[in-house]
Amino acid sequence: MAERKDFLKGRKAVTFLDLFAGAGGISEGFLQAFTDDKYFKFVLASDINENCELTHTVRYNHQFGLDTKFITEDIMSPNFIPRLLQELNGTKIEVVTGGPSCQSFSLSGRRKRFDKRDNLFLHYLNVIRKLRPKYFVMENVKGLLTKDKGKFKDAILREIRSIIDDSNIPAFLVYLNGMLEKSASTFVKNCILTKVHFEVEDDKEAVVSRDNYFAILETQFKVMTRKIDYRLSKSNINIATIRHGLNLLRRTDERASITAAIINEKTNADIDNDFFVNGFNSFLSLIDDSTIINTILSAIDTFEDFDNSSLEVSEFREMIKLYSCTLDETFDIIRHYSKKHKSEKELDEHLEAIRLYRIARPIVVHSANYGVPQNRERVLFIGCRKDQELIDDIPATVKPEEKVTVYEAIHDLDFIGNGCVESEYGKRRIIKEFEPLIRTREVQGHISDSKEAQTFADWSKFGRFRHRFSFNCEPFYVRSLDDLNNNLFSEPIVLYNHQTSSQSEDVKHRLSIIAKHGVYDSDCKDELSKLGLESNKRNYTVLNPEGQSPTVVTMPDDFIHYAAHRAMTVREMARLQSFDDSFVFQGKRQTGGNKRKSEIPQYTLVGNAVPPLMARAIANTILSHIK
């Protein structure tokens, strides 16, 4: 595929990279987006799974003819950022996108405490700290907003506000030193200054400052223990707990390594909902910053020989708690002293200068508002570098009455039988009562009768990239990266990923009864039970042809086709996500059991993707704001 010269003429490229890229839903939408003077240039993508790399490579390097790079590596690896910088080779990245894996806090299914993926957003933000793009988009499930009663959302916002502009730090430190000199004790002043230093410094310098922080705490502790009986200071369990707790806190890197290894083992061994899980979680809690700090504070409160009403002890407690604060939380503590100093306005000016990113609020987006035939809600954290315009909304591209329906999206694919593979478009089933639902639209979903307008199905068939690309090669399927490297492609066909499983008569009968009821409720289950057709599945959803589908999932048999009374094909699921038919999902069609975690088959690629048309709306919003 080659980029059209008439499209490129007069437009400036805006570089972007896609982390946690998956199948490429965000990548598709960003490549479709453009304004009169700008478009997106796809520099690099990354994911941990090889089938994601395979799908990307076939789509963007072979079909599109782009030189986009792909990194297949865990973002939590210490080698990830060095390798990323090496691959970028000095290329400035203006926009970073990504959706850190959300399984551990999805509203669907059980939430897993201490899941390996819970803190992936921190690793994502570490990339932002390093690249400092003009905008970044972090996308996730809406349930993130209420996780831990909103604490997880607040933690993300604080981390974003803790990304700083190094150039303005010296002036802030001068102000901070002078202000604390007049409003705080020497101990508090030294702690706060050192804390700010190790939050803003490079890794090597930060380690030194962190050690200095604990040296200050330990000096203060010695001052406190000199006032008590010598024998108590050496033998009392509370004193020992404080002393040893400070040592534990200091060994942050060692504890982080232990935690990562245990969480990794817990994830690999699938420790959850068993007799092992509480023991694993208890130990992880034991070596967590918050538990260690709370244990130290409890020991201070319990030790009767300390005067807990004294300023000395009170400040010691507060500075221990300060250690685990984010930079943004540290600013809140600094504000307390600026009030005493009567310099809050000056503090606000410094904070505005050193915070590199602004964020209005988390933005909840609904895919059906952007021409996607699916009810899928997601939350976006859009960080806007301080020299860029603030983005606080992604405007809808369709009106409520214009939303694309399931029938519009997949009616032309309704010609496949049981246990079949179709490689060409066939003669579709026509359901007269639903035919009026088929309407012509602009590419982003707005109903129109213009010459450029097409039905949703035709946009899917003929593609949404003709304004920018002409195919470099026809779509093709390949089973693995090794086969791709050895040129072992399948023979080209017209239609890909349209295959049904061979279902027994009992399964077909069961699905037809569920479809007759329209809902998998108690009445439906009773009828199935009487016929000996009950199922262990917890849920089936019969698709409503006149509305939008529920959130597309990774299990094909969760959905029942509205007319054919069967599970959905990969291509049908991809249509509900708004992928073009020319987008070929590579690798295995599906796998069972635990293999789905590592192999990422086609259905999983589809279900986990961001709908491209929703991504396109996000991308167009950024292009209209970016300077």
VOGU-3710 file (C-alpha; in Angstrom, 3 decimals, decimal comma):
1> maerkdflkg> 0,000/0,000/0,000  1,396/3,397/-0,860  0,417/6,759/0,567  -1,239/9,012/-1,964  0,778/12,123/-2,819  -2,339/14,258/-3,145  -3,247/13,390/0,441  0,207/14,206/1,816  0,498/17,515/-0,044  0,036/20,468/2,297
11> rkavtfldlf> -0,319/18,283/5,398  2,191/17,947/8,224  2,873/14,570/9,827  2,181/14,214/13,554  4,153/11,280/14,949  2,534/8,757/17,279  3,291/5,424/18,884  0,849/2,874/20,274  1,650/0,951/23,486  -0,377/-2,123/24,507
21> agaggisegf> -1,319/-2,083/20,838  -3,154/-5,415/20,692  -4,780/-5,974/17,315  -4,360/-2,320/16,347  -7,739/-0,671/16,954  -6,170/2,614/18,044  -3,617/2,412/15,234  -6,393/1,950/12,649  -8,333/4,945/13,908  -5,302/7,230/14,099
31> lqaftddkyf> -4,234/6,336/10,550  -7,738/7,101/9,278  -7,789/10,517/10,963  -6,781/13,756/9,284  -7,498/17,470/9,122  -6,869/19,958/6,309  -3,282/20,451/7,458  -2,304/17,405/9,556  -2,290/13,613/9,674  -0,763/10,941/11,878
41> kfvlasdine> 2,493/9,155/11,082  2,682/5,719/12,742  6,226/5,318/14,100  6,115/2,345/16,469  3,828/-0,072/18,287  4,402/-2,434/21,175  2,738/-5,367/22,860  3,897/-8,430/24,756  2,376/-10,981/22,380  3,796/-12,263/19,082
51> ncelthtvry> 0,395/-12,588/17,408  -0,113/-8,861/17,964  3,211/-8,265/16,224  2,228/-10,635/13,414  -1,138/-8,922/12,867  0,503/-5,469/12,926  3,354/-6,432/10,616  1,042/-7,899/7,994  -1,343/-4,950/8,146  0,977/-1,961/8,374
61> nhqfgldtkf> 4,284/-3,096/6,901  3,027/-5,365/4,120  -0,453/-4,094/3,204  0,158/-0,416/3,941  3,845/-0,381/3,024  4,768/1,615/6,143  8,080/1,343/7,982  6,377/1,177/11,398  8,444/-0,717/13,975  7,118/-3,182/16,539
71> itedimspnf> 8,562/-4,095/19,946  7,425/-7,415/21,419  8,441/-7,008/25,036  6,926/-6,563/28,482  6,704/-2,852/29,309  7,620/-3,788/32,899  11,005/-5,096/31,759  13,964/-2,864/32,727  15,102/-3,203/29,116  11,893/-1,822/27,627
81> iprllqelng> 12,604/1,920/27,699  16,257/1,568/26,566  15,092/-0,584/23,655  12,297/1,856/22,836  14,741/4,760/22,707  17,092/2,707/20,548  14,311/1,886/18,060  13,156/5,515/17,940  16,737/6,625/17,259  16,043/10,249/18,108
91> tkievvtggp> 12,606/10,490/16,438  10,434/12,906/18,408  7,070/11,412/19,351  4,233/13,917/19,575  1,410/11,616/20,688  1,492/8,377/22,694  -1,536/6,104/22,976  -2,138/2,954/24,947  -4,506/0,978/27,108  -2,718/-0,790/29,978
101> scqsfslsgr> -4,354/-4,182/30,452  -7,553/-3,806/32,432  -8,530/-7,382/33,275  -7,746/-7,054/36,963  -10,201/-4,205/37,451  -12,806/-4,833/34,765  -16,433/-4,749/35,841  -16,742/-8,112/34,092  -15,666/-10,985/36,320  -13,824/-10,996/39,655
111> rkrfdkrdnl> -11,240/-8,388/40,487  -7,845/-9,745/41,482  -5,929/-8,074/44,260  -2,207/-7,680/43,541  -2,685/-8,715/39,932  0,497/-8,203/37,929  -1,335/-5,796/35,623  -2,764/-3,464/38,276  0,183/-1,085/38,106  0,851/-1,197/34,376
121> flhylnvirk> -0,300/2,410/34,150  2,801/3,419/36,144  5,042/1,809/33,522  3,035/3,524/30,800  3,548/6,880/32,513  7,276/6,145/32,838  7,362/6,103/29,030  5,528/9,454/29,013  8,109/10,878/31,429  10,869/9,790/29,095
131> lrpkyfvmen> 9,351/10,837/25,730  7,391/13,927/26,896  4,905/13,929/23,996  2,520/16,809/23,357  -0,439/14,577/24,151  -0,932/11,101/25,530  -4,079/8,997/25,659  -4,506/6,296/28,276  -7,625/4,256/27,584  -9,317/1,766/29,886
141> vkglltkdkg> -12,550/0,287/31,193  -15,057/2,628/32,793  -14,896/0,503/35,954  -11,500/2,010/36,647  -13,269/5,176/37,850  -14,859/3,337/40,772  -12,051/0,882/41,558  -11,179/1,063/45,255  -13,903/3,708/45,707  -12,248/6,029/43,219
151> kfkdailrei> -8,775/5,783/44,763  -7,282/4,170/41,664  -8,572/7,007/39,473  -7,179/9,555/41,917  -3,823/7,756/41,929  -3,643/7,982/38,139  -4,471/11,692/38,163  -1,843/12,343/40,839  0,797/10,441/38,881  -0,018/12,450/35,764
161> rsiiddsnip> 0,273/15,693/37,719  3,587/14,453/39,133  5,242/14,456/35,698  7,372/17,568/35,858  9,163/20,069/33,645  12,821/19,807/34,694  13,711/23,269/33,435  11,579/24,959/36,110  12,699/22,852/39,065  15,716/25,036/40,101
171> aflvylngml> 13,495/28,102/40,611  10,980/26,025/42,554  13,695/24,639/44,848  14,959/28,151/45,573  11,433/29,198/46,551  10,900/26,019/48,579  14,124/26,387/50,533  13,389/30,009/51,440  9,761/29,350/52,320  10,494/26,321/54,541
181> eksastfvkn> 13,345/28,144/56,234  10,745/30,490/57,737  7,758/28,138/58,174  9,115/24,696/59,164  11,625/23,061/61,489  15,067/22,171/60,130  14,108/18,479/60,221  10,900/19,000/58,200  12,621/21,370/55,800  15,409/18,864/55,087
191> ciltkvhfev> 12,933/15,994/54,638  10,707/17,882/52,202  13,606/19,234/50,144  15,213/15,785/49,950  11,867/14,169/49,067  11,368/16,613/46,178  14,926/15,943/45,009  14,517/12,167/44,762  11,147/12,551/43,025  12,522/14,782/40,252
201> eddkeavvsr> 16,093/13,514/39,801  17,412/10,888/37,415  17,560/7,341/38,764  21,185/7,359/39,973  20,886/10,727/41,694  17,503/9,766/43,139  19,000/6,722/44,881  21,505/8,978/46,640  18,778/11,431/47,692  16,583/8,578/48,907
211> dnyfailetq> 19,420/7,333/51,125  19,876/10,877/52,406  16,173/10,968/53,267  16,481/7,923/55,493  19,674/9,278/57,030  17,673/12,353/58,094  14,899/10,149/59,552  17,390/7,955/61,407  19,172/10,986/62,875  15,856/12,275/64,161
221> fkvmtrkidy> 15,036/8,842/65,595  18,340/8,815/67,485  17,512/12,225/68,951  14,180/10,824/70,152  15,633/7,615/71,641  18,344/9,492/73,581  15,573/10,800/75,827  14,463/7,321/76,934  16,061/4,613/79,039  19,055/3,085/77,247
231> rlsksninia> 17,882/-0,460/77,940  14,507/0,238/76,365  16,121/1,711/73,258  17,983/-1,564/72,748  15,389/-4,163/73,747  11,876/-2,781/73,383  9,876/-4,391/70,564  8,333/-1,068/69,513  11,732/0,591/69,172  13,003/-2,431/67,234
241> tirhglnllr> 9,956/-2,258/64,964  10,575/1,412/64,187  14,275/0,856/63,537  13,776/-2,257/61,395  10,794/-0,702/59,608  12,947/2,215/58,470  15,483/-0,291/57,131  12,736/-2,095/55,250  11,405/1,127/53,763  14,883/2,101/52,648
251> rtderasita> 15,261/-1,179/50,724  12,661/-0,145/48,147  14,375/-1,731/45,151  14,896/-5,052/46,912  11,258/-5,195/48,001  10,110/-4,240/44,509  12,103/-7,148/43,039  10,600/-9,587/45,536  7,094/-8,243/44,880  7,484/-8,446/41,101
261> aiinektnad> 8,806/-12,013/41,304  5,969/-13,162/43,562  3,253/-11,453/41,543  4,721/-12,917/38,369  4,729/-16,386/39,930  1,214/-15,865/41,242  0,018/-14,871/37,772  1,824/-17,697/35,968  0,541/-20,300/38,422  -2,956/-18,786/38,200
271> idndffvngf> -3,146/-18,362/41,977  -6,670/-17,135/42,604  -9,805/-18,457/44,295  -7,820/-21,193/46,094  -6,156/-21,898/49,456  -2,912/-20,281/48,307  -4,206/-16,834/47,419  -4,608/-15,383/50,934  -1,085/-16,390/51,912  0,396/-14,824/48,788
281> nsflslidds> -1,615/-11,640/49,237  -0,788/-11,401/52,939  2,933/-11,536/52,265  2,670/-8,976/49,474  0,757/-6,709/51,841  3,378/-7,208/54,530  6,218/-5,764/52,431  4,163/-2,976/50,857  5,107/0,630/51,721  1,745/1,378/53,292
291> tiintilsai> 1,833/-1,662/55,617  5,400/-0,987/56,735  4,608/2,679/57,411  1,418/1,829/59,312  3,330/-0,707/61,413  5,996/1,893/62,242  3,343/4,460/63,162  1,533/1,922/65,352  4,803/1,156/67,171  5,355/4,891/67,775
301> dtfedfdnss> 1,835/5,282/69,177  2,156/2,184/71,369  5,507/3,128/72,919  4,500/4,912/76,107  7,875/6,538/76,767  7,467/8,779/73,711  5,613/12,026/74,258  3,228/11,608/71,324  1,856/15,084/71,876  5,253/16,657/71,237
311> levsefremi> 6,082/18,438/67,968  9,212/16,306/67,638  7,292/13,002/67,558  4,445/14,456/65,477  6,851/15,687/62,793  8,682/12,367/62,787  5,403/10,553/62,106  4,457/12,951/59,290  7,836/12,685/57,579  7,664/8,876/57,650
321> klysctldet> 4,287/9,103/55,875  5,755/11,601/53,406  8,079/8,934/52,007  5,299/7,057/50,181  3,563/10,167/48,866  3,493/10,984/45,173  5,034/14,269/44,131  1,511/15,677/43,779  0,668/14,636/47,358  3,955/16,202/48,478
331> fdiirhyskk> 2,773/19,462/46,944  -0,333/19,252/49,160  1,904/18,993/52,225  4,053/21,873/50,993  0,876/23,967/50,673  0,333/23,652/54,426  3,648/25,428/55,030  3,073/27,987/52,265  -0,121/29,023/54,061  1,894/29,690/57,198
341> hksekeldeh> 4,350/31,614/55,047  1,478/33,434/53,284  2,884/32,583/49,853  0,213/30,266/48,402  -0,103/32,371/45,254  3,636/32,095/44,622  3,446/28,327/45,221  0,629/28,016/42,654  2,720/29,884/40,096  5,630/27,503/40,642
351> leairlyria> 3,382/24,427/40,481  1,847/25,600/37,219  5,358/26,058/35,844  6,749/22,659/36,898  3,758/20,442/36,067  4,391/19,267/32,526  0,887/17,939/31,832  -2,597/19,206/32,427  -5,644/16,983/32,513  -9,190/18,281/32,817
361> rpivvhsany> -10,817/15,063/34,021  -11,251/11,455/32,926  -13,421/11,432/29,785  -16,046/8,687/29,425  -16,684/7,790/25,796  -19,419/5,560/24,340  -18,480/3,812/21,110  -21,998/4,033/19,626  -21,629/7,834/19,596  -18,867/7,494/16,992
371> gvpqnrervl> -20,550/5,271/14,411  -19,678/1,946/16,063  -22,583/-0,545/16,240  -21,743/-1,422/19,837  -22,519/-0,208/23,349  -18,984/-0,035/24,724  -18,058/2,523/27,357  -14,422/3,384/27,993  -12,597/5,991/30,016  -9,841/8,181/28,586
381> figcrkdqel> -7,114/10,007/30,465  -5,825/12,572/27,979  -2,700/14,303/29,197  -2,066/17,654/27,508  1,439/19,091/27,675  1,276/22,593/29,139  2,169/24,214/25,800  -0,849/22,525/24,144  -4,597/23,134/24,248  -6,553/21,285/26,918
391> iddipatvkp> -8,845/18,493/25,678  -11,846/17,823/27,903  -14,247/16,076/25,531  -14,433/13,861/22,430  -17,448/15,196/20,515  -19,927/12,614/19,194  -19,952/12,111/15,428  -23,499/10,727/15,240  -26,770/11,851/16,769  -28,652/9,425/19,047
401> eekvtvyeai> -31,127/8,605/16,273  -28,276/7,949/13,813  -26,509/5,177/15,732  -25,457/2,211/13,602  -27,455/-0,959/14,255  -26,342/-4,573/14,377  -28,369/-5,370/11,263  -26,667/-2,567/9,320  -23,273/-3,816/10,400  -23,474/-7,544/9,641
411> hdldfigngc> -26,566/-8,231/7,480  -24,450/-8,854/4,360  -22,443/-11,569/6,152  -25,528/-13,658/6,910  -24,973/-16,388/4,344  -22,625/-18,757/6,185  -23,735/-22,196/7,376  -22,823/-24,421/10,301  -19,184/-25,546/10,360  -18,311/-23,532/7,249
421> veseygkrri> -15,508/-21,303/6,012  -16,558/-18,636/3,528  -13,938/-16,821/1,480  -16,215/-14,725/-0,758  -19,258/-12,556/-0,163  -22,408/-14,629/-0,759  -26,117/-14,158/-1,186  -27,359/-12,748/2,082  -30,546/-13,405/4,015  -32,996/-10,522/3,567
431> ikefeplirt> -35,273/-9,719/6,510  -37,776/-7,211/5,169  -38,735/-5,639/8,491  -35,103/-4,649/9,115  -34,167/-3,498/5,615  -35,134/0,154/6,338  -32,308/0,158/8,914  -29,736/0,118/6,096  -28,825/3,743/5,462  -26,001/5,561/3,697
441> revqghisds> -23,538/7,386/5,907  -20,374/9,420/5,976  -17,365/7,406/7,085  -17,706/8,426/10,754  -21,394/7,443/10,842  -23,370/10,610/10,097  -26,367/9,768/7,873  -25,985/11,378/4,465  -27,086/11,067/0,845  -23,910/12,633/-0,571
451> keaqtfadws> -21,948/10,959/-3,383  -19,283/9,834/-0,919  -21,765/8,258/1,492  -22,045/4,462/1,737  -23,721/1,919/3,962  -21,770/0,749/7,003  -21,356/-2,649/5,329  -19,911/-1,063/2,171  -17,512/1,106/4,200  -16,365/-2,154/5,792
461> kfgrfrhrfs> -16,055/-3,994/2,463  -14,324/-1,290/0,459  -12,371/0,278/3,294  -12,016/3,558/5,137  -8,476/4,349/3,951  -8,981/5,197/0,277  -8,456/8,910/0,970  -4,880/8,172/2,064  -3,634/4,813/0,727  -3,706/2,513/-2,240
471> fncepfyvrs> -2,950/-1,131/-1,477  0,691/-2,153/-1,704  -0,428/-5,799/-1,632  -3,736/-7,561/-1,206  -4,764/-8,754/2,273  -3,404/-12,164/3,218  -3,398/-14,631/6,088  -0,362/-16,249/7,682  -0,294/-18,517/10,710  2,889/-17,351/12,491
481> lddlnnnlfs> 5,862/-14,977/12,364  8,058/-17,846/11,222  5,710/-18,527/8,318  5,685/-14,813/7,487  9,489/-14,675/7,466  9,563/-17,767/5,244  6,903/-16,375/2,877  4,471/-19,190/3,678  1,292/-17,228/3,023  -2,166/-18,585/2,316
491> epivlynhqt> -3,610/-18,127/-1,150  -5,298/-14,700/-1,452  -9,066/-14,683/-0,976  -11,778/-12,012/-0,945  -13,157/-12,430/2,589  -11,123/-13,382/5,661  -11,959/-14,551/9,196  -15,501/-15,662/8,300  -15,718/-19,167/9,744  -18,232/-20,928/11,991
501> ssqsedvkhr> -17,686/-23,828/14,349  -19,393/-27,115/13,673  -22,174/-27,244/16,248  -24,075/-30,385/17,219  -27,830/-30,648/16,843  -28,237/-30,217/20,608  -26,229/-26,972/20,578  -28,181/-25,619/17,607  -31,456/-26,544/19,323  -30,313/-24,872/22,579
511> lsiiakhgvy> -29,358/-21,648/20,809  -32,625/-21,528/18,898  -34,602/-21,804/22,148  -32,542/-19,033/23,757  -33,112/-16,916/20,644  -36,854/-17,596/20,852  -36,915/-16,297/24,436  -34,657/-13,411/23,458  -33,013/-13,524/26,874  -31,225/-16,190/28,900
521> dsdckdelsk> -33,499/-15,907/31,951  -35,047/-18,381/34,400  -37,953/-19,254/32,055  -35,495/-19,989/29,263  -33,318/-22,101/31,549  -36,364/-24,055/32,763  -37,355/-24,933/29,194  -33,797/-25,965/28,370  -33,681/-28,126/31,492  -36,917/-29,914/30,586
531> lglesnkrny> -35,471/-30,723/27,164  -32,135/-31,854/28,619  -30,372/-28,955/26,891  -29,144/-27,000/29,928  -25,749/-25,293/29,685  -22,957/-24,550/32,137  -22,436/-21,137/30,558  -23,435/-18,264/32,798  -24,642/-16,019/30,018  -25,847/-15,874/26,434
541> tvlnpegqsp> -26,834/-12,667/24,663  -29,118/-12,691/21,640  -28,078/-9,778/19,453  -30,754/-7,184/18,783  -30,700/-6,358/15,038  -32,435/-3,018/15,653  -30,009/-1,810/18,312  -26,325/-1,960/19,135  -24,486/-5,011/20,408  -23,281/-5,206/23,998
551> tvvtmpddfi> -19,538/-4,819/24,551  -17,789/-7,222/22,182  -16,090/-9,930/24,213  -13,357/-12,480/23,565  -15,660/-15,529/23,677  -17,625/-16,043/20,421  -20,384/-18,174/21,932  -21,429/-15,447/24,373  -23,355/-13,850/21,495  -26,117/-15,527/19,484
561> hyaahramtv> -26,776/-14,290/15,941  -30,202/-12,628/15,738  -31,376/-14,758/12,770  -28,955/-17,656/12,231  -29,061/-18,713/15,914  -25,340/-19,539/16,093  -22,136/-18,134/17,544  -20,538/-15,199/15,766  -17,604/-15,366/13,368  -14,417/-13,354/13,855
571> remarlqsfd> -15,389/-11,152/10,893  -18,828/-10,413/12,338  -17,298/-9,494/15,684  -14,775/-7,290/13,862  -17,648/-5,512/12,063  -19,271/-4,782/15,432  -15,939/-3,226/16,416  -15,806/-1,205/13,114  -12,720/-2,889/11,608  -12,467/-2,903/7,820
581> dsfvfqgkrq> -12,869/-6,321/6,176  -9,364/-5,896/4,727  -7,989/-6,077/8,279  -6,979/-9,730/8,616  -6,720/-11,164/12,106  -3,746/-13,492/12,050  -2,747/-16,622/13,968  -5,104/-19,177/15,471  -8,830/-18,547/15,304  -9,356/-19,549/18,926
591> tggnkrksei> -7,729/-21,560/21,698  -9,051/-23,050/24,892  -8,275/-22,838/28,587  -5,120/-21,139/29,801  -3,662/-20,972/26,277  -5,881/-17,950/25,612  -3,695/-15,961/28,040  -0,512/-16,502/26,073  -1,507/-17,203/22,469  -3,992/-14,336/21,940
601> pqytlvgnav> -6,136/-15,921/19,218  -8,216/-13,986/16,695  -11,336/-13,700/18,859  -9,249/-12,258/21,709  -7,563/-9,790/19,355  -10,988/-8,559/18,265  -12,611/-8,448/21,703  -9,761/-6,574/23,392  -9,407/-3,932/20,670  -10,425/-0,292/20,820
611> pplmaraian> -13,079/0,269/18,102  -11,232/2,006/15,224  -14,025/4,533/14,568  -13,934/5,600/18,204  -10,139/5,874/17,979  -10,580/7,939/14,803  -12,755/10,444/16,690  -10,144/10,680/19,464  -7,398/11,174/16,874  -9,310/13,881/14,991
621> tilshik> -9,914/15,727/18,258  -6,179/15,699/18,996  -5,325/16,863/15,461  -7,733/19,772/15,805  -6,052/20,886/19,050  -2,367/20,075/18,631  0,054/22,924/18,005
//
